[in-house]
Amino acid sequence: MMSSPAEDDSALVAAVLRKDRKATAEFVARFADDLYRYLRSRLAPMYDQVEDLVHEVFLAAWESLPGYQGSGPLRAWVMGIARHKVQDYYRARLRAPESIEDADEEPVAPASAWDFDQLLEQDERRKNTWRVMGCLPEPYRMVLIWRYWEKASAREMGLKTGKTEKAIERLLARARAEFRERWNDAQSS
């Protein structure tokens, strides 16, 4: 008699929780390809981060495995952890805007007082930009960062999010309009 996928999942979880090495290897083998594919699509073109996130997903899964209820497929549960790890990754990038800038760029010494004033004005504009970005809804922040800091195309953003190019273009238009409105409000106050 064949067992159902839910029974297979439950048996695998029970074996992993008993620290069965074969079951742990099967757990990794069963989900590794899907995780790599999913994370590559969400992190493109930052492929160097994929391996780290795969490890984080597996660690989080093992730590949370005792709480797995078996109410849905184990694959969906693991992929849900991956989705949250991707969100955490991008949230962390949003909290550290200086990491988005080019780290190799060295500050240029101003040649005159006018240049110094110009640098101060640019710095103030950058700070105001991040202040306004911090007030935007997260989807708007993400598409603006992907578009203007990471130079991602609508197609690339669509692949990361699972949305169509048209949907991304509409989201970008709304994000730009919201940014413009909040920028103008900040300038007038």
C-alpha positions in Angstrom: 0.0 0.0 0.0 1.3 3.4 -1.0 1.6 6.1 1.6 0.2 9.6 0.9 2.6 12.6 0.5 1.4 14.0 3.9 2.4 10.7 5.5 5.7 10.8 3.7 6.3 14.3 5.0 5.4 13.4 8.5 7.6 10.3 8.5 10.5 12.4 7.2 10.0 15.1 9.8 9.8 12.5 12.6 13.0 10.9 11.3 14.9 14.2 11.1 13.7 15.1 14.6 15.2 11.7 15.8 18.5 12.9 14.3 18.5 10.2 11.6 21.3 11.1 9.3 19.8 9.5 6.2 16.5 11.4 6.8 18.4 14.7 7.2 20.3 14.0 3.9 16.9 13.2 2.2 15.4 16.4 3.6 18.2 18.4 2.1 18.1 16.5 -1.2 14.4 16.8 -1.5 14.3 20.6 -1.2 17.7 21.9 -2.2 17.1 22.3 -5.9 13.8 24.1 -5.4 15.4 26.4 -2.9 18.3 27.3 -5.1 16.0 27.9 -8.1 13.6 30.0 -6.0 16.3 32.1 -4.3 18.3 32.6 -7.5 15.1 34.0 -9.1 14.5 36.3 -6.1 18.0 37.6 -5.6 19.1 38.0 -9.2 21.6 39.4 -10.1 23.1 39.1 -6.5 23.8 35.4 -7.0 26.6 35.5 -4.4 24.0 35.7 -1.7 22.0 32.6 -2.8 24.3 30.0 -1.0 24.1 31.9 2.3 20.3 32.2 2.1 19.9 28.5 1.3 21.9 27.7 4.4 19.8 30.1 6.5 16.6 28.5 5.2 17.8 25.0 6.1 18.9 26.2 9.6 15.6 27.9 10.2 13.7 24.9 9.0 15.6 22.5 11.3 15.1 24.9 14.2 11.4 25.2 13.5 10.8 21.6 12.5 9.3 20.6 15.9 6.6 23.2 15.2 5.7 21.7 11.8 2.0 20.7 12.1 1.7 18.7 8.9 -1.4 20.7 7.9 0.1 21.4 4.4 2.9 20.0 2.3 6.4 20.1 3.8 7.7 21.6 0.6 5.3 24.6 0.9 6.4 25.0 4.5 10.1 25.1 3.6 9.4 27.5 0.6 7.5 29.7 3.0 10.6 30.0 5.2 12.6 30.8 2.0 10.1 33.6 1.1 10.5 35.1 4.6 14.3 34.9 4.4 14.2 36.8 1.1 12.0 39.5 2.7 14.3 39.7 5.7 17.3 40.0 3.3 15.7 43.0 1.5 14.5 44.6 4.7 18.0 44.5 6.0 19.3 46.2 2.8 16.7 48.9 3.3 17.8 49.5 6.9 21.4 50.0 5.7 21.2 52.4 2.8 24.9 53.2 2.9 25.6 49.6 1.8 23.7 50.2 -1.4 26.2 52.9 -2.4 29.5 52.0 -4.1 31.9 51.2 -1.3 34.9 51.6 -3.6 34.1 55.3 -4.2 36.4 57.6 -2.2 35.2 61.0 -1.2 36.6 63.8 -3.3 38.2 66.7 -1.5 36.5 70.0 -2.4 38.6 72.4 -4.4 36.8 75.5 -3.1 34.1 76.8 -0.7 31.6 76.6 -3.6 32.4 72.9 -4.1 32.1 72.3 -0.3 28.6 73.9 -0.3 27.6 71.8 -3.3 28.8 68.6 -1.5 26.8 69.6 1.6 23.7 70.2 -0.5 24.1 66.8 -2.2 24.5 65.1 1.2 21.4 66.9 2.5 19.5 65.8 -0.6 20.6 62.2 -0.2 19.5 62.2 3.5 16.2 63.7 2.5 15.8 61.1 -0.2 16.3 58.3 2.4 13.9 60.0 4.8 11.2 60.1 2.2 12.0 56.5 1.1 11.6 55.4 4.7 8.0 56.8 4.7 7.0 54.9 1.6 5.2 51.5 1.7 7.7 48.7 1.4 6.7 47.6 -2.1 7.3 51.1 -3.4 10.7 51.3 -1.6 11.7 48.0 -3.0 10.9 48.8 -6.7 12.6 52.2 -6.4 15.7 50.7 -4.9 15.8 47.9 -7.5 15.3 50.4 -10.3 17.5 53.3 -9.4 20.2 51.9 -7.1 20.5 48.4 -8.5 19.6 49.4 -12.1 17.2 46.5 -12.5 14.8 46.4 -15.4 11.1 45.8 -15.1 11.7 42.3 -16.5 14.3 41.5 -13.8 12.0 42.9 -11.1 9.1 40.8 -12.5 11.3 37.7 -12.3 12.2 38.5 -8.7 8.6 39.0 -7.6 6.6 36.8 -9.9 4.8 39.7 -11.4 4.4 40.7 -15.0 6.5 43.5 -16.5 3.3 45.6 -16.9 2.4 45.1 -13.2 6.0 46.2 -12.3 5.7 49.3 -14.5 2.4 50.3 -12.9 3.9 49.7 -9.4 6.9 51.9 -10.4 4.6 54.6 -11.7 2.7 54.6 -8.4 5.9 54.5 -6.4 7.4 57.5 -8.3 4.2 59.5 -7.9 4.0 58.7 -4.1 7.7 59.6 -3.8 7.3 62.9 -5.7 4.3 63.8 -3.5 6.0 63.1 -0.2 9.2 64.8 -1.5 7.2 68.0 -2.3 5.4 67.9 1.0 8.8 67.6 2.8 10.3 70.5 0.9 7.3 72.8 1.6 7.2 72.1 5.3 
